[in-house]
Amino acid sequence: MMKQTFRKLHRIVAPIVFLPLFMTVITGVAYRLGRNWFGFVKRAGTYFNGNS
């Protein structure tokens, strides 16, 4: 019974935890690739961080 309860809880919590981590990874990789491959200036990072 405990195993089934844990699986139900995991099914609910896992996507909630995954999405912010996934977005952090994607924007971090996009920023690094943008700077290295496309020559974004350092100021472009403020857009990824949400600062203006």
N, CA, C and O atoms as CSV, one atom per row, in Angstrom:
chain,resi,resn,atom,element,x,y,z
A,1,MET,N,N,0.822,-1.202,0.000
A,1,MET,CA,C,0.000,0.000,0.000
A,1,MET,C,C,0.861,1.259,0.000
A,1,MET,O,O,0.554,2.227,-0.695
A,2,MET,N,N,1.927,1.242,0.773
A,2,MET,CA,C,2.818,2.407,0.847
A,2,MET,C,C,3.446,2.698,-0.519
A,2,MET,O,O,3.626,3.855,-0.898
A,3,LYS,N,N,3.775,1.632,-1.248
A,3,LYS,CA,C,4.396,1.796,-2.557
A,3,LYS,C,C,3.433,2.478,-3.538
A,3,LYS,O,O,3.851,3.339,-4.312
A,4,GLN,N,N,2.173,2.107,-3.512
A,4,GLN,CA,C,1.185,2.717,-4.396
A,4,GLN,C,C,0.968,4.183,-4.054
A,4,GLN,O,O,0.827,5.015,-4.951
A,5,THR,N,N,0.941,4.505,-2.774
A,5,THR,CA,C,0.774,5.894,-2.350
A,5,THR,C,C,1.951,6.745,-2.810
A,5,THR,O,O,1.776,7.867,-3.285
A,6,PHE,N,N,3.151,6.194,-2.662
A,6,PHE,CA,C,4.347,6.919,-3.101
A,6,PHE,C,C,4.312,7.159,-4.609
A,6,PHE,O,O,4.662,8.244,-5.074
A,7,ARG,N,N,3.899,6.165,-5.362
A,7,ARG,CA,C,3.845,6.326,-6.822
A,7,ARG,C,C,2.826,7.387,-7.234
A,7,ARG,O,O,3.077,8.161,-8.158
A,8,LYS,N,N,1.696,7.429,-6.563
A,8,LYS,CA,C,0.684,8.448,-6.862
A,8,LYS,C,C,1.226,9.845,-6.549
A,8,LYS,O,O,1.053,10.780,-7.331
A,9,LEU,N,N,1.877,9.969,-5.408
A,9,LEU,CA,C,2.466,11.252,-5.028
A,9,LEU,C,C,3.556,11.658,-6.018
A,9,LEU,O,O,3.641,12.819,-6.419
A,10,HIS,N,N,4.384,10.695,-6.405
A,10,HIS,CA,C,5.463,10.976,-7.355
A,10,HIS,C,C,4.900,11.418,-8.696
A,10,HIS,O,O,5.456,12.312,-9.335
A,11,ARG,N,N,3.804,10.806,-9.132
A,11,ARG,CA,C,3.168,11.172,-10.392
A,11,ARG,C,C,2.681,12.616,-10.383
A,11,ARG,O,O,2.641,13.263,-11.428
A,12,ILE,N,N,2.314,13.118,-9.224
A,12,ILE,CA,C,1.835,14.490,-9.108
A,12,ILE,C,C,3.000,15.474,-8.964
A,12,ILE,O,O,3.013,16.526,-9.603
A,13,VAL,N,N,3.962,15.127,-8.132
A,13,VAL,CA,C,5.044,16.062,-7.791
A,13,VAL,C,C,6.110,16.140,-8.883
A,13,VAL,O,O,6.664,17.214,-9.113
A,14,ALA,N,N,6.406,15.050,-9.548
A,14,ALA,CA,C,7.499,15.015,-10.521
A,14,ALA,C,C,7.374,16.077,-11.618
A,14,ALA,O,O,8.356,16.774,-11.875
A,15,PRO,N,N,6.228,16.239,-12.277
A,15,PRO,CA,C,6.149,17.278,-13.316
A,15,PRO,C,C,6.301,18.694,-12.758
A,15,PRO,O,O,6.855,19.570,-13.422
A,16,ILE,N,N,5.817,18.909,-11.558
A,16,ILE,CA,C,5.914,20.237,-10.943
A,16,ILE,C,C,7.370,20.599,-10.676
A,16,ILE,O,O,7.765,21.752,-10.848
A,17,VAL,N,N,8.162,19.633,-10.260
A,17,VAL,CA,C,9.585,19.867,-9.991
A,17,VAL,C,C,10.374,19.901,-11.297
A,17,VAL,O,O,11.325,20.672,-11.428
A,18,PHE,N,N,9.989,19.078,-12.254
A,18,PHE,CA,C,10.726,18.962,-13.505
A,18,PHE,C,C,10.676,20.231,-14.350
A,18,PHE,O,O,11.697,20.643,-14.899
A,19,LEU,N,N,9.517,20.851,-14.462
A,19,LEU,CA,C,9.370,21.993,-15.367
A,19,LEU,C,C,10.297,23.167,-15.052
A,19,LEU,O,O,10.956,23.663,-15.966
A,20,PRO,N,N,10.383,23.639,-13.797
A,20,PRO,CA,C,11.323,24.736,-13.540
A,20,PRO,C,C,12.787,24.346,-13.779
A,20,PRO,O,O,13.570,25.157,-14.274
A,21,LEU,N,N,13.156,23.121,-13.433
A,21,LEU,CA,C,14.527,22.681,-13.685
A,21,LEU,C,C,14.810,22.612,-15.181
A,21,LEU,O,O,15.883,23.014,-15.631
A,22,PHE,N,N,13.859,22.108,-15.946
A,22,PHE,CA,C,14.009,22.014,-17.398
A,22,PHE,C,C,14.157,23.392,-18.020
A,22,PHE,O,O,15.010,23.597,-18.884
A,23,MET,N,N,13.336,24.333,-17.590
A,23,MET,CA,C,13.420,25.694,-18.130
A,23,MET,C,C,14.751,26.356,-17.787
A,23,MET,O,O,15.308,27.088,-18.606
A,24,THR,N,N,15.263,26.106,-16.586
A,24,THR,CA,C,16.557,26.643,-16.195
A,24,THR,C,C,17.664,26.098,-17.087
A,24,THR,O,O,18.537,26.847,-17.525
A,25,VAL,N,N,17.631,24.811,-17.355
A,25,VAL,CA,C,18.643,24.191,-18.211
A,25,VAL,C,C,18.553,24.736,-19.630
A,25,VAL,O,O,19.573,25.083,-20.225
A,26,ILE,N,N,17.366,24.813,-20.168
A,26,ILE,CA,C,17.195,25.274,-21.556
A,26,ILE,C,C,17.665,26.717,-21.724
A,26,ILE,O,O,18.383,27.026,-22.675
A,27,THR,N,N,17.267,27.603,-20.810
A,27,THR,CA,C,17.686,29.003,-20.956
A,27,THR,C,C,19.179,29.160,-20.701
A,27,THR,O,O,19.826,30.002,-21.325
A,28,GLY,N,N,19.733,28.364,-19.795
A,28,GLY,CA,C,21.176,28.428,-19.548
A,28,GLY,C,C,21.978,27.976,-20.754
A,28,GLY,O,O,22.973,28.604,-21.113
A,29,VAL,N,N,21.554,26.901,-21.374
A,29,VAL,CA,C,22.234,26.408,-22.577
A,29,VAL,C,C,22.063,27.395,-23.720
A,29,VAL,O,O,23.012,27.652,-24.462
A,30,ALA,N,N,20.874,27.945,-23.871
A,30,ALA,CA,C,20.639,28.921,-24.942
A,30,ALA,C,C,21.528,30.152,-24.760
A,30,ALA,O,O,22.056,30.688,-25.735
A,31,TYR,N,N,21.692,30.590,-23.531
A,31,TYR,CA,C,22.542,31.752,-23.266
A,31,TYR,C,C,24.001,31.454,-23.618
A,31,TYR,O,O,24.662,32.249,-24.286
A,32,ARG,N,N,24.488,30.312,-23.164
A,32,ARG,CA,C,25.884,29.957,-23.454
A,32,ARG,C,C,26.130,29.775,-24.946
A,32,ARG,O,O,27.126,30.264,-25.478
A,33,LEU,N,N,25.225,29.073,-25.619
A,33,LEU,CA,C,25.382,28.890,-27.059
A,33,LEU,C,C,25.278,30.218,-27.794
A,33,LEU,O,O,26.015,30.465,-28.749
A,34,GLY,N,N,24.377,31.058,-27.354
A,34,GLY,CA,C,24.237,32.371,-27.977
A,34,GLY,C,C,25.503,33.198,-27.856
A,34,GLY,O,O,25.909,33.870,-28.805
A,35,ARG,N,N,26.120,33.148,-26.697
A,35,ARG,CA,C,27.357,33.913,-26.510
A,35,ARG,C,C,28.503,33.328,-27.318
A,35,ARG,O,O,29.274,34.068,-27.929
A,36,ASN,N,N,28.621,32.000,-27.326
A,36,ASN,CA,C,29.766,31.385,-28.001
A,36,ASN,C,C,29.587,31.295,-29.518
A,36,ASN,O,O,30.512,31.616,-30.264
A,37,TRP,N,N,28.439,30.874,-29.974
A,37,TRP,CA,C,28.236,30.627,-31.400
A,37,TRP,C,C,27.774,31.849,-32.156
A,37,TRP,O,O,28.173,32.049,-33.304
A,38,PHE,N,N,26.943,32.672,-31.544
A,38,PHE,CA,C,26.325,33.770,-32.276
A,38,PHE,C,C,26.830,35.142,-31.859
A,38,PHE,O,O,26.388,36.157,-32.398
A,39,GLY,N,N,27.748,35.182,-30.906
A,39,GLY,CA,C,28.370,36.437,-30.522
A,39,GLY,C,C,27.469,37.390,-29.768
A,39,GLY,O,O,27.654,38.604,-29.853
A,40,PHE,N,N,26.489,36.870,-29.025
A,40,PHE,CA,C,25.672,37.760,-28.206
A,40,PHE,C,C,26.575,38.516,-27.250
A,40,PHE,O,O,27.537,37.963,-26.717
A,41,VAL,N,N,26.259,39.768,-27.041
A,41,VAL,CA,C,27.010,40.538,-26.069
A,41,VAL,C,C,26.572,40.125,-24.670
A,41,VAL,O,O,25.522,39.508,-24.494
A,42,LYS,N,N,27.381,40.469,-23.688
A,42,LYS,CA,C,27.077,40.060,-22.322
A,42,LYS,C,C,25.744,40.635,-21.849
A,42,LYS,O,O,25.081,40.028,-21.008
A,43,ARG,N,N,25.344,41.779,-22.364
A,43,ARG,CA,C,24.078,42.400,-21.972
A,43,ARG,C,C,22.884,41.532,-22.350
A,43,ARG,O,O,21.831,41.634,-21.721
A,44,ALA,N,N,23.024,40.686,-23.361
A,44,ALA,CA,C,21.913,39.820,-23.769
A,44,ALA,C,C,21.503,38.889,-22.645
A,44,ALA,O,O,20.369,38.409,-22.627
A,45,GLY,N,N,22.389,38.628,-21.720
A,45,GLY,CA,C,22.074,37.769,-20.588
A,45,GLY,C,C,21.019,38.364,-19.678
A,45,GLY,O,O,20.326,37.624,-18.979
A,46,THR,N,N,20.880,39.674,-19.667
A,46,THR,CA,C,19.873,40.293,-18.826
A,46,THR,C,C,18.470,39.928,-19.280
A,46,THR,O,O,17.548,39.884,-18.465
A,47,TYR,N,N,18.298,39.665,-20.573
A,47,TYR,CA,C,16.989,39.257,-21.065
A,47,TYR,C,C,16.638,37.856,-20.591
A,47,TYR,O,O,15.478,37.564,-20.301
A,48,PHE,N,N,17.639,36.993,-20.512
A,48,PHE,CA,C,17.409,35.637,-20.027
A,48,PHE,C,C,17.145,35.632,-18.540
A,48,PHE,O,O,16.401,34.781,-18.051
A,49,ASN,N,N,17.732,36.557,-17.810
A,49,ASN,CA,C,17.542,36.617,-16.364
A,49,ASN,C,C,16.274,37.356,-15.971
A,49,ASN,O,O,15.850,37.275,-14.818
A,50,GLY,N,N,15.676,38.055,-16.878
A,50,GLY,CA,C,14.447,38.788,-16.586
A,50,GLY,C,C,14.718,40.211,-16.113
A,50,GLY,O,O,13.782,40.932,-15.767
A,51,ASN,N,N,15.960,40.619,-16.094
A,51,ASN,CA,C,16.281,42.002,-15.690
A,51,ASN,C,C,16.279,42.880,-16.938
A,51,ASN,O,O,16.541,42.413,-18.047
A,52,SER,N,N,15.986,44.131,-16.737
A,52,SER,CA,C,16.012,45.025,-17.899
A,52,SER,C,C,17.020,46.121,-17.717
A,52,SER,O,O,17.178,46.967,-18.598
